[in-house]
Amino acid sequence: MNPTEDEPFYIGYQPQPPVGLRRWLRIVIVALLALAISTALLLAFTFRRLPLSVFEFGVEREYVGVIRAQPYPLLLIKRDDRLEQFWLVGSGKHAADVNAFVGQSVKLRGTLITRDGLRMLEINSSTIKRLNHASAEALPTESLGRFTFVGEIVDSKCYLGVMNPGHTKPHRECAVRCISGGVPPLFLAHDSQGQAIALQLADAQGEPLSKEVLDFVAEPIEITGEVSRQGEWLTLRANPDTYTRK
Amino acid sequence: MSLRYRAISWNPQKRRYDAVMAASSGLYLALFVGVSAFTNPNATIETLLIRAFGTAALLLLHVILLIGPLCRLQPRFLPLLYNRRHLGVTTFVMGLAHGGFALFQFHALGDTNPLVSLLISNRRFDSLANFPFQPLGFIALVILFLMAATSHDFWLKQLSPVMWKRLHMLVYAAYALLIAHVALGVLQAETNPLLAGVLAAGMIVVLTVHLLAAQREHAMDKQPFETGFVAVCALGEIPEKRARVISLNGERIAVFKHDGKLSALSNVCQHQNGPLGEGRIVDGCVTCPWHGYQYLPETGVSPPPFKERVATYRVKLIDGVVYVNPEPVGQDGILSYTPSV
């Protein structure tokens, strides 16, 4: 650029900017502050509103019930005449280590995670205490038939409340890590009436799934399988090699 | 200019610059998190912090990228350029906070090293919609780190201005990676088209301002190859204590008029390749408009005890027309004339 007018000349290490630039600099500073404010407000109002999910971080409560594996570890708690069910997971991105307690009445301490009526406890296995009374509580399994769903695999721990949002592509890597660590995979789909529906995933024999589903996490897939109900939860049984990407 | 390296050579204007930068950045973060806590009450604080730091870093990067071409188009923006490296370091710090929170949130406390997990958890390289976007952000952050770590003049000297400039031009690679990081990441989940619109608007502004500046620069360099003395302008076209910039054989030369003399020097400052011809003669020295580096117009050498040097060129004045020989010379690129001519 060649000179066309007598512009004030700015030298940064001088104590003050030239007089002719000061008003301009004030305008630039106001413009930058306005840019920061307007962008922050615009983005804060533009991100989609997230649904309610709860992780009672730092709050541990005592729970008494029976540990089952249907197929993932869960705690059944009898309250009045109802059986309340809580998935059990370990800390971080790990499964709960409860194999030694399956079928037994226990007392344990856990942190509640919950969303849409589905509940989970993050537990430290060292807090589990066997109780000296036998327990026969178990969830009956009701077969609902064969269905096809289109949806997304998420990790149940983040989706139910540890992270929000705990699904869609930005969460994919985290869901992969969680499911790889033993957190139960959950399938988010819609039923024929368009209602959101969450199903825990198992293979065709009803066994737990983990690393077998990692390549399908957080993207649209179609699964056809047998659906059964255990208490409040639905299970979709299908082998991962039958999953198809949409 | 300073003889000794210091972590930061503070001066009043740098302090003001950093105060404005800190106020803007702090205001942005506080507003984003504070307002989001109301508009999105179920979002976790980690999610809000990840979003706040990430968007702040990207916004700052846009400002950084705009400063250079805006200064080419309108020199009044030069005060923004003076301490731009602090903006760059702040951008890296914001990006590091975003990446650090995200790395802990999404990859820590699992069955794999978090950094390994970052690189291997998504292998859908065959799908654009599912393409792994986190490694793109990681590579961009590494580039921003290299730039922040070498932003000090110590590294400029160690690496040489040419290498330093090449390294810092990687900011455009980082910008492209971050646009892809956002487009293939959060925009795959957010449905409001306004978010994509904001990103597109930022890109269009950056691209447009760069194209306008490049067009101006290109027009200046479009000159045939010349030998011997070349007529470059009338004497009256050069204001006193200022220069006219010409392009001869691919080199930009600044012809300064000062105190009855004409001097022709390379237009490229040895510090950060600033345009000397857009500077002034201050205290008898050619003064770079970017950071105030100075050179004696007679010799092209910085005044003692500094040792920087730029090339000088022979100048002639015939019938009020200034001629310059594009062959650089040592220390004799000075021509005296009678100011009344």
Interface residues (C-beta under 8 A of the other chain):
Chain A: M1 N2 P3 D6 E7 F9 Y10 I11 G12 Y13 Q14 P15 Q16 P17 L21 W24 L25 V28 I29 L32 L33 L35 A36 I37 T39 A40 L41 L42 L43 A44 F45 T46 F47 R48 R49 L50 P51 L52 S53 F55 S91 G92 K93 H94 M163 N164 P165 T168 K169 P170 H171 R172 E173 C174 V176 R177 C178 S180 G181 D215 A218 E219
Chain B: M1 S9 N11 P12 Q13 K14 V20 A23 S24 S25 L27 Y28 L29 L31 F32 V35 S36 T39 N40 N42 A43 T44 E46 T47 R51 T55 L59 V63 R72 L73 P75 R76 F77 L78 P79 L80 Y82 N83 Q105 F106 H107 A108 L109 G110 D111 T112 S117 L118 S121 N122 R123 R124 S127 A129 N130 P132 F133 Q134 L184 G185 V186 Q188 A189 E190 T191 N192 L194 L195 V198 R216 E237 I238 P239 R242 A243 R244 V245 P275 G277 E278 G279 R280 V282 T287 P289 H291 G292
